[in-house]
Every structure is written in C-alpha cells, then in structure tokens.
C-alpha cells in the first residue's frame, strides 16, 4: 500500500499565500518521501488542476492527482485538454480524479442538473478515454455528447483516470473504464466487502489490470485521551454525511456513521494498526488527510507536523507483515 497525502483548503493562510503555500506543501511532501499527493476541487477555492500544473513543474518524483473534479462543470474535451496540459507540466506524474460530486454542489450552488450521475459518467468516459488515446480526432456520439473534435496537446502516453465510485454501478464503470477509484468516507468493511470485490470483478471481466483503490482517510497522531474529541472534530469539519446521499449509502456498507469513524487516530501504534487494516481490506493507495489538533495556530501547526513526520517515517509504502 502506497502512502500519500490529501490536502484541502488552508484557511489559516492569507489568500495571497494560498497558492505559493500549496506548492510549498507539495515540494515538502516530495522531500519527505510520500508517494503521492491528492488535491480536492473545493467549491470556491483554488482550482486543483491549475495548482497541480504549477506544482508539477517544480517537482520531479511525486505523483499528483485531483480528488476530485466534478464532471458536470467541464465538457470532456476541454477537460481532456486541461488534463493533458497538466500531464505535460508534471512530466507524466498526473492522475485525473473525476466524480459526479453531490446535489448541493452541482444543483444548489451551480444551478446545473444532477440527474442520473452514473449515466453521465458513463457517457463522459466514452468521450474522455478516446481523447486521451490521441493525439487525433475524437468522434463519439451518445445520449449526452455529440463530439467531433481534434485533440492535439501532447504525444501519446499514459493518462490515468480514477473516479469517485461508491455505489455498484459506478464501481462497475470504474473497473471497466478507469484505472480505479478514489474514496472518501469508506471504512475497512465497506472497502473489503463492497468496493474491492465489485471493482476488481469488473476490471477482470473487462480484461483490465487490477484497479487502484485510493482511500482518503483523516489521520491524527495524538494521545489516547484525545481520540474521541479528534473523531468528533473530523466529522464536524470534514463530514456531515447526512448532507450527501452518496455518502449515506456508502456508510451503510460499513460500520462508520461519519468520516470521524473512518479516522486513523491515536498513538503511533493505533494509527499504524488502522493503516494495516485498510491495506488488508484492499486499499492500494492510502491518502492521509492530516487533521491538525489544537486551540491555537501554533498548536495546530505542531500537530500537523507531528502527524506528517510519523507518516513520512513509514516510507512511501506500507508493506505486508
């Protein structure tokens, strides 16, 4: 299991420092030996792909990926153009994470329809994958798109796509048409009994390689007496599953009630044991969303540094024991 980081919005930085700070975070993650770094497309915040293109130009080894870009916001051809340009900036280290997002983002915030998201993803990939196979013309007509367009950005090469597949239909699409899935709010039982078997079966049936299962999981190194408060804090800041039916349905496959219950938290031995359980459930890539704890900015910075130093000390991979 490869060990990487997932970072979100940093509201403690000034707006003027956010982009430079994010790029510095990516460079630090590379120096610390992390295998990957994943950047969500957060409503109203920095554009994830643009930030990755900039960070990719000043790093050399670390994989960089989006987690995730909503497909409704960009036609698949402009998405392909931007992704291929980003891949060029990253020297082949970029992975495009896509998803259907949630009704409160797509419908309530953007005023776009949120109908049949799995069908939209199917039609979207039917255009996107040929666009990534080029350069050359893309000619695809389906229920959603009628595309006859050239794509001539970079020479042909791998352009991995993972999708936020949570339910059975999306997991089948991910196995048959993508490199894997990237998850949030999935615990070990949901992954081991629901996600891994379904996506692996779909990939095998389509003659594709074993899929990646990338798990975004909150992590905090802290004293045992702080665990309950840390889980509550993570759910308050990063969770509220009841607002997103996609997550509510996913939680029914596992034991967690909100994102705090998926958290790897506590003393070093507790965090390591939970990482091992995720690995044994089928996770191929662990994307740690470090949750800084403390009542002051200084305390939170110290907490973040302590947790990241611990994760970095594990090395880029958590091998089987």
Secondary structure, 3 states (H helix, E strand, C coil): CEEEEEECCCCCCCHHHHHHHHHHHHHHHHHCCCCEEEECCCCCCCCHHHHHHHHHCCCCCCEEEECCEEHHHCCHHHHHHHHHHHHHHHCCCEEEEEECCCHHHHCCCCCCCCCCHHHHHHHHHHHHHHHHCCCEEEEEECCCCEEEEEECCCCCCCCCEEECCCCHHHHHHHHHHCCEEEEECCCHHHHHHHHHHHHHHHHHHCCCCCCEEEEEEEEEECCHHHHHHHHHHHHHHHCCHHHCHHHHHHHCCCCCCCHHHHCEEECHHHHHHHHHHHHHHCCCEEEEEECCCCCCHHHHHHHHHHHHHHHHHCCCECCCC
